[in-house]
């Protein structure tokens, strides 16, 4: 257990990009670029910690203040808009139309609000694109943890919370009104619905009511914030549409391990119609691992071994039934190897 603790940070989040949503599948992020548009002085992001966080997944970000023009030419340079709301409406009806069209064309939108009155433009966007709105003014400043349902102080399992064991709420927050089509992902300790997402066709939108978690100083309150932001960037990416990720191995308090010369448990996936299964096996130790994929008849469909992480194995599954994958330890300088397997 002592060596396994080395794989978790001081906040209890598993280390390494393999636990990010789509970790090891960075090719889907090609040409992805984020515009973070804020009404405030960009000194709040001094040190470019946000830029550095998403850059770990090969995503670029520009941070500009509201003094810059937000028009069709500007939006055309980006695939995602992260809009931080101020205290008074600034968006014109034409700009709202541009952003709505931007989203309908398959680009991503993250709406960042905070306590009253820091949701003026956020409400304009949320009402137009989703039919919801923000309200309220509550103190937060606590850490949320995973749970199997939305409850005070917890967030649920979702692609946006993939690999996150804790998440800072923000200093002060508001709440999101539930509406049809909106998925509520988290609830603050005092009961505010503070994280949500919306998906319709090619439209994907993330809503968060604690934009202070983006600020230098507060961003560092929990290591989960950086992963949460990278997950948002990946989920909103054009290349990730129509792709689902399943994390086979645990990241809540323990990790999967394999001993050289032995095999893991079989990881099962039921297939009902022809589909491409892409397995991504990642590890940090100096080791050689094998990944074997069997079809429902038990026959080997793919069998690959490498000492270079990650190992990406793609299988065209045309036979209905249960497909299985197993990880085998081949060689390692350590007594066991901690690994991550994502489908």
N, C-alpha and C positions, 0 to 999 in steps of 0.2 A: 504493500500500500504506500510505503514511503516514496517509491519511485513514481507511482501513479499520481501522487499529489503534485509532482513537478509538471504535470500536464495541465494543471488548473492555475488560473491567475489568483491574485489575492482576494478577488471578489467571488471566486467560485465558478467563473466561466471557463470552459475548456479553451486551451490555447490553440492557435493555429487557424489558418483560413479554411481548413477542411470542414470546420463546423459552421462556416457561413453558408447561407442559402446558395446552392449551386457551386460550392467550393470545389475547385478543380475543373470547372466547366466555364472558365473565363472566356473562351472563344465566343460565347454568346454576348459578351460585353463590347465587342468590336465597334469602335466609332461612337460609343455612348458618351454623352457630354451633358453635364448638369449646369443649369443656371440657378444659383441661389440668389433670389431677389429680396432684399431687406429694406425696410423703411428707416433703419437705424444706421448709425455709423459703423462701418465694418471693423472698427477696432474691437468690437465684441468677439471677433473671430481671430484676434491677434495670434500669430504663430501658425495660422493655416492648419489647425488640427483637423478641421473637417475635410479640407483638400487632401491631407495626408491619409486620412482614414479611408476614403473611397479610392484613392490612388493605389492602395494595396490590391484592389481588384481591377486595376488597369482602367479606371474611370477618371475622367478629368472633370473638374468643377471650377466655375468662375463665381466669385462672390461680388455682387455689385449692389450699391445703394439705390434707393428710389429716385435719386437725381438722374439716373441713367434712363434712357428712353426704352420703354417696353412696347415694342411694336412688332409687326410681322417680320421685318428684316432681322431684328434681334432674335426672335423666337426661332427663326429658320436655322440658326447656328447650333441649336441644342435639341436634344431628344427628351430632356426632362426639365420641368420647371418646379423648383422648390420655392414656394411663395410664403414669406414671413409677413404676417399681417400687422398693421399699425393700429392706432387708436381712432383714426378717422378715415372714411372712404376716400380712396384716391383713384380707383379704377373707373374708367369711363365704360359706358355700355359697349363701345367699340372694342375696347381692350378685353372685356369679358367675353365678347363674341370670338375674338382672336384666340383666347386661351381655350374656350370650349371647342373650337375647331382644331386646335393643336392636340387636344386630348382625343377627339374623335378620330384623328388620323393615326392613332396608335402611339402617341407620345405620352410620357408619364407626368403626373402632377402630384406633388405633395403640398398639402395646405397646413401651414404651421400657425396655430393660434395660441392664445394665452388668456390670462384672466381679463375680465371686463376692465377697460374697453378695448383690449388688444385683439379684437377679432372683427374689426369693421370690414376690411376687404375679404377676410376669410368667409364671412357670412355671405357676401355678394357672390363669391365663387361657389360655395357649398350649396346655396339655395338654387343657383342657376343650373349647376351640373348634376346635383344629387337630390335636392329637395329637402336638405337638412339645414341646421344652423347651430351656432355655438351660443352659450349663455353662461352666466355665473362668474363667481370670483371666489376661489377657495385657496387656502394655503395647502401646499403639497409637501415637497422637499423630503420625500421618503423613497425607499427602494421597493419596487414591485418584483414579485417572484411568480414562477409558473404555477398554474392550477388547471384542473380539468374543466372548469367552467368560469365564466366571468363572475368575479366576486371581489369585494373590497381588498385592495392591496395586491391583486393578481392579474396576470395576463394569460391568455389561452395559447395552446399550441397552434401555430399557423406558420406559413412560410415566412412571414415577416418577423416572427420571433424564433426562427430556426437557430438553435445553438445558443440562445440567450438564457442564462440562469438568473439574471437580475437586471433591472432596468430602472434608471432614475426617472421619477415622475416629472421633474421640473420644479421650480421654486413655488410659483403660484399657477393655478390652472383654471380652466373652465370645463364645461361638459358638452357632449355632443348629443343632439336629439336623435333618437333611433327612428329610422324610416325604412321602408321596404327596400331591399337590395343592399343595405349598408350592413357590413359585418363589424360588430363591436368586438374589439380584441382585448381591451384592458379596462380596468376600473381602479381609480386611485384609492388610497386608504380611507378617504372620507366619502367614497361612493360616486365620484365623478366618472362618467364614461369618457375616458381620456385618449383612447387610441382606437382607430377604426379604419376600414378600407372599403373600397367600392370597386366593383368590376362588372362591366356590361359590354359584351362584345370585345372590341379592341380597347375599350376605355378602362384605365386603371388609375385610381386615385387613393392616396393615403392621407388620413387626417390625424393630427396630433395636437393636443391642447397645451403642451408644455414646451414652447420653443426655447425657453431658457436652458434646456438641456443641451442646446447647441453652443452655448456660450463658453468661452474660455474660463476655466475654473470649475464650472458646473459640469461641463462635458466629462471631466476626469473623475466625477463622483462614483462612477461605476464603469468598469471596462465593457460592460454589455452595451453601452451606448454606441460605441464605434461599430460593433457588429450589427446592431439594430439599423444604423444608418446604411451600412453596406448591404444589408438585406433589403432595405427600401429601394436602394439604387438598383439592385439586381431584379427585384420583383417588378419594378417599373420599366425595366429595360425592354426595348422592342424585341430583342432576341430571345427573351425568356417567355414570351407569350405562348400559350398552348403547351407548356412543359410543366410537369409536376415533379417535385423532388420528395423522395422518401428517405429519411435517415434511418438505416437499419440498426445502427449501433448506438449505444447510450452515450449521453454527455452530461447527465444529471448526477454528479457525485462519483461516477465511475466510468471507465472506458473499457471497450472490448480489447482483449489481448489474445495473442496466440503464441504458443511455445514452438520453437523450431522442431520440425518433425511431426507436428500434430495439426489437425484441422479444426476449424471453428464449427459452430452449429450451422445447419443449413438455413440460409435466409430465403424466405419463400415469397413469391409474387404470383398471384392468380391472374391469368390472361384469358380474356373472353373473346377477343378479336385480334387480328394481326396488329402488332405494334412493335416499335423499336425500343428495346430495353438497353439503357446505357448505364453501366455500373462504373462508379468512380471509387477506387480504393486508395486511401492516403495514409501515410505514416511518417514519423519524424526520425526514428532511429535508423542507424546504418544496418540495413537488413534486406534480404530477398524474400519476397512474398509471392504466392501463386493465387490466382483467382480462377476458379472453375465454375462454369455455368452449365447446368443440365436442363434438358427439356423435360416435359411431363412423363416421358417414357424412361427417364433415367439416363439417357444418352448424353454424352458430352457435346455441348454446342460450341463452347469456347473454353480454352485452357491456356492461360498465359502466365508467365513468370518474369519478374523484373526486380532489379534492385533500385530502380528509380521511381520515386513517388512524385505525382500520382500515377496510378495505373488505370487507364481508361479502356473499358471493354464494351463493345457495342454488339448487340445480338438482335437479329430480326426474328421475333417470336411469332411464328405463324400457326403453331399448334396450340389450341386451347388447353387450359389446365394449369397445373402448378409448376412454375419454373423455379429452380433453386440455384443459389450461389453459395460457394464455400471459400473461405480464406485459409490457406495452408502456409505455415511457417517453413521456409526453406533453409535460410541461414541468418544468423544474427549474433552480434557480439554481446547482446544482452540475454538474460534468461528468458525474457518474453518481450513481445513487441506490441505496443498499443497502436491500434489502427482505427480508421473511420471508413465505413462503407455506406455510400449513398447510391440510390437508384434514381 
